[in-house]
Each structure stands twice: as C-alpha cells, then as structure tokens.
Amino acid sequence: MWAPGDTDQLDDALDPDLEHDDEDAREASGRDPLVLPVLVINRLYQPVQITSARRAVLLLYAGSALALDDGGELHDFHAWRGLPVRDGDHALPIVGGALRVPRVVHLRHYDRARRPMVRLTRKNVMLRDGHLCQYCAARLPTRDLNIDHVLPRSRGGPDSWENLVTACRECNLRKGRRTPEEASMHLLRQPYAPRWTVTMQILMGVQRPAKEWQPFLRAG
C-alpha cells in the first residue's frame, strides 16, 4: 500500500527531460496506476506537459498543484482524497482507502508557456517526415523504414536533425555510403529541426488522450 508520506522528496514542479512513451505507459497502466499519464496545465490553464500519475500526486500532496475534476472545480489533496472513486476511474491504494487518480493537475504558481524541445529520436524523425521515404516518397509502416544519414556517418556525418531523414530499405541500400548527389538521388526536402507545440507533442505521444484534456489541448 502506498502512502504520500512515504515518497521521496518532491522534485521540481516541471521535469524538462520528461518524454512520455505511450507504448510503455499503455503496457504498464494495466498493472500500475502510478504510471498513468496526467496532463499538467499552468496557472493560466495552458497545457505544459504530460507527467505520470505518481508525479502528479506528489505535486498535489505537496500543495504545488491542484487536481481538476470533470466539472472544472479545483481541489487540494485533502478535498481530492474525499472524492469517491467512480466506475471508469483509476484508483491508487493509500492508507485508509483509495485515491482517485487525477487526469488533469493545475500548477498553482507556474504561468509560463513552455516551448518544447523535440528530442532527436528515430520515432520523431519519422513523424517529422510523415513516414515518407525522403528519396522515393513511399509511405510505409515504421518496421519497413530506416533512418539515413544524408552525409554518411563513415564520412563524418553527425546525428542531427539536419543530417537525418526517413528512408525505405531499398533507397537506404542503394544510397549506401554516398551522398545523395553521388548516388544521383534527390531529397524531397531538406531535413530540419521541427518546432512542435506542446499540444502537438502531447497528441503524438499519447494514443488516446483523456476526454478531460480536450478543452486545454484545443486552447493550446
């Protein structure tokens, strides 16, 4: 049984390195409610990031955040603890009963809107390129796509947004250790570092956003 007083010391309100992995969370959520995704909004009701239920409850317990219910009412930890766990809610066992896992938490003293840093990952490169091979324009499942270094790594090409593109296996093999010009292949567009909004990050990172998130995602 979990008790808020047994947790580690509260971290900062925001985790700049948090990257929500929807596949891992979906797999674990059936077993552990602490890893369920929770939307964090700032004092101005703007979306900030997705965090885990564990972190959300820590913020709530410490008084750094308030939980938002379906009707838009804000609750501190004591008030939230008194709410019943309904059908369809996820529950967290605590001393003396069960705590409804919040789906949205509101930071009490944070009013900035964050510009997310998009991590350079295989998944994000493919999202930027729309799962299109940047040489032949074939749209394929992820399993049939590779990441190609425009300037080959063997020739000093860096792992950077500007040097990585999505490529099908056939084009990747055809290009080999050559540049596109040397292989007489042309890029659909020059690779670039994407600038996604917080809402775009959230929608791409979570397969089924909670309905309680919708008003804030539309506003963001």
N, C-alpha and C positions, 0 to 999 in steps of 0.2 A: 504494500500500500504506500502511495506517495503522499508526502506532506510538504507544503510550500516551505516550511521552515527547515526542511532537510536539504534543500538545494544549495548549490554553490552560490557564492556571492554574485549579485546581479551584475551583468555586463553592461556596456553602454547601450543606450536605447536602440541604436541602429547598428547593424552589422554590415559594414561596407563590402565584405567579402562573401556575403551570402549569395549562393547560386542555387536556387531551388531546383532539384532534379525530380521532375514529375514521375518518371518511371520508378525510381527508388521509393518515392513517397507513396505511390499507389500500392506498391508491393507491401510496404511496411504498415500502411494505415489500417489494414485489416487486423493487425496484431497489436499495434502500439499507438494509442491516440496522441501521444506526445509529439509524433512527427507529422501530424496533420497540418496542412497549410492554412495559415491565418493571414488575412490582409491587414497591413498596418497603414493607417491614414494619419496625416499630420493634424495639427490643431485647426487648420483651415479645411479639413475634410478632403484633402487631396491624397491620392494613393502614393505611398512611399516605397513599399516593398512587400514581398511575401516572407513571412517568417514561420517558424514551427510553432505548434501549439505549446510546446514546453517553454519557449522563449516568451510567447505571448502571455502565458500565465505568470511567468516571472515578472514581466513588466506590470501586469495587473496587480499582483500581490505587493510589489514594491511601491505602488502608487504612481509609477511613471506613465501609466496608461489606464484608460477606462474601457470597459467592454461595451460594445454597441449591440442592442437587441434588434429583433426584427422590426420593431416599431420606431426605431431611431432614438430610443432612450439610452442614455449613458449610465453605466453602473460601475461603482468601485468594487474592489474584491469582496467586501462584506456583503454588499447588495447582490452581486452576481452569484455568490455562493448560496444565497437564499432562493434563487430561481430553480424551479423544478426541471429535471431532465425529461424532455418530451420524446415521443416517438420520432425517430429520424435524427435526433441529436446524438452526438458522440459524447461519451461521459468519461471523466477521469476520476478513478477512485482516490478519495482523500480521507483523512481522519474524520470520522463522523458521518460519512456518506459519500456522495458523488458530486463532482463539479461539471457543469455543462461546459464543453469546450467552445470558447467564443469563435466566431467566424470573422469578426472584424474588431480590431482594437484601435483606440484613438489616443495618440500621444498627446499628453496634456501641455507640454511646453516646447514642442518642436513645430515650427511653422515654415520651414524651408521646403521647397520642392526640389527633389533630387534629380540630377541628370545622370542616368545610369551609365556605368562603364560596361560596355559589352565585352565579355570575355572572349578571347580568341580560342574557340574550340571547333572541333570537326562539325558538330551539330550547328553551331552558329554560322559557320562559313556556308553550309548548305542552305540554311534559312535565308541568309543574305542573297544567295544566288537562285533562290526559288527551286532548289533541287533540279536545276538545269545544268547539263554539261556546258561549260563555257566555251567549248570548241565546236560541238556539233548541234547544240541546242536540244539534245534528247532529254526528256523528263523521265527520270527513272526512280524506283524505290531506293531508299538510303543504302540498302545492302548491295546495290549494283553501282554505287558511286564511290569514287576516290577523291582525295584532296591532292591537287597537283601544285608543285612549286613552279611558278612561271619561270623564274631563273632557278635552275635546278640546285638543290641543296649541295650536291657534289661540287658545284662551281661557286659556292659562297652565298647562295640564295637564302635569305632569312625566313624564319617562321613569322610572318607579319601579315596583317590584313591586305597589304598592297602587293603581296607576293604569293598569296594562296587563292586558288579557285577550285570550284567543283568540276570534276571531270569524270566521264564514264570510263570504264576499264579499257575499252578499245582505244579511245583517244589518249588515255594516260600511257598505255603501252606504245602507241605509235609515236608519241612525242619523246618518250624516253628521257635521256639526259641532255636534250637540246632545248633551246629557247623556242618559243612559237615561231619566230621568224626563220630560224634554222630548219624547222620542221615543216615550213610552209603552212602553218596553221594560224588561224586568226581568232582572237578572243572576241566574244560577243560584246563585252565591255571591260573596261579597265577595273581591276579589283580596287576596293576602297574600304575604309573603316566605317561601318554603319553607325548611325545615330538613331537609336530607338528610344521612344518614350517609355516611361515607367509602365503605362498601360500595355504597350506592345510587348514589353518584356514579360509581364505577368501572363498575358494571353498566350504567348508562345511557350511559356514554361509550365503551365498547368492545363491539363487536358479538359477538365470540367470545372470551370470557375464556379464558386458557390453563388447562388442567386442573390445573397446578401451583398455581394461585391459589386453587382451591376451598376447601381447609382453612382458609385465612386469611380469605376472604370470609365463610364461614359463621360463623367466630368473631367477625367484625367486625359 
